[in-house]
């Protein structure tokens, strides 16, 4: 959502430009570049990153081991599906599947997971000039693949939602085996599902292709200093204490399971502490080891709009697959591209209503127009042609 604050001309952004200060104090290189990108517009940084939030995979290893299965040699999503497909069963013989492999569904409730998969594949939603790059071959292939997980006789995914009591019950019941796990989600499980201690292990996110990226990203927070701050120097000192002190970096992990973005602290022994909830794993080290694979994002004010429309495209593709009886990615790619083109046209139309560079468009202030149209679009799916 922060990108909406950057919709106008660079000098109208309400936060202090920190770029030069970070460079002069030698702080810029301490943070991975990907953690700065959501808070950067036109080459200027307006916020300190609170986190990196690598997305890995949480697997119910108690279920895997009980079935005599292993994740040895798993590198790609295809490998994972092959290794764990025996777990997709109708255990009670009532004709209904009792367990699926992955907690995922191609709809708006799983929008962040859809975005994580697109980013993992190497496809950003906007280019460096802020123009949409939604309808690409990479995105079409990724969309077709994720929808193929949700249809047909070999379906492996189920709609198990986070932050809901019904979803938590499905997790406890083992309705899905694998879950998308940014570092902060480890804390959600710990607090909402204490009875699941000792069942879950964190593993690298399967890659789309051999040799591909084994992590993605979900969420993030920036600390910015408003231009109206009465004492910038005091605010800056406090900001550096919050985000660049080793004591608070340790506390962030021990209390919130969030790994620091500050490279200076990555060798801290706290990240090697075995975690009993996660079967004694040194999971902090695993997350840190995958930080460099976290993909960059763009701070477009239209990012949320784009993701709503991509989620709509995902749902439309699922309905198409069910209607036509198509279950394989190769059979879905053409329709996936068509749906993504619809999504991109919708975003471009909204962007065309303002220049978000400080000039008036038909007598309207572009920043106000950008915020209003973005909010409206979150409830208005693109019409089919």
PyMOL commands that set and color helices and strands:
alter all, ss='L'
color gray80, all
select helices_A, chain A and resi 2-6+10-12+19-24+28-30+33-39+61-66+77-87+108-120+137-148+165-173+183-192+194-196+232-244+246-256+263-265+269-272+276-278+283-289+291-293+303-324+329-352+366-377
alter helices_A, ss='H'
color red, helices_A
select strands_A, chain A and resi 40-41+44-45+48-49+54-60+100-103+157-158+176-182+200-203+216-217+222-223
alter strands_A, ss='S'
color yellow, strands_A
deselect
rebuild
show_as cartoon
